Amino acid sequence: MMDKGESRQIRVQIRHVLLDVWDPIGVKDVPNAQDEYDSYIGRVYELLMGNSPDRELAEYLFAVVRDDMGLDGAKISDMNATVKALREIQIIPVDSN
């Protein structure tokens, strides 16, 4: 099981990916908007920790863009770079022994 510090570090990394790679509304360079995507971090974290398939991660991000943000023109394939970056996050299990 992961301790709180490790969980926090993964969530920080997810935040950076959402801002730097995903950023569907273009706020990564807006200082006061650095928390814009924080409400999505928890679900992304759950999907990653649950080892969900890439397609499920992409579908979640796509649904957020299309349904929550109301942005037209996005395609599920647009989420591939974000999914790849999320998969590169270091998730190191802690030995409980």
Secondary structure, DSSP 4 states (H G I P E B T S, - for coil): ---HHHHHHHHHHHHHHIIIII-TT--TT-GGGTTTTHHHHHHHHHHHHTT--HHHHHHHHHHIIIIIS---S--GGGGHHHHHHHHTS---PPP--
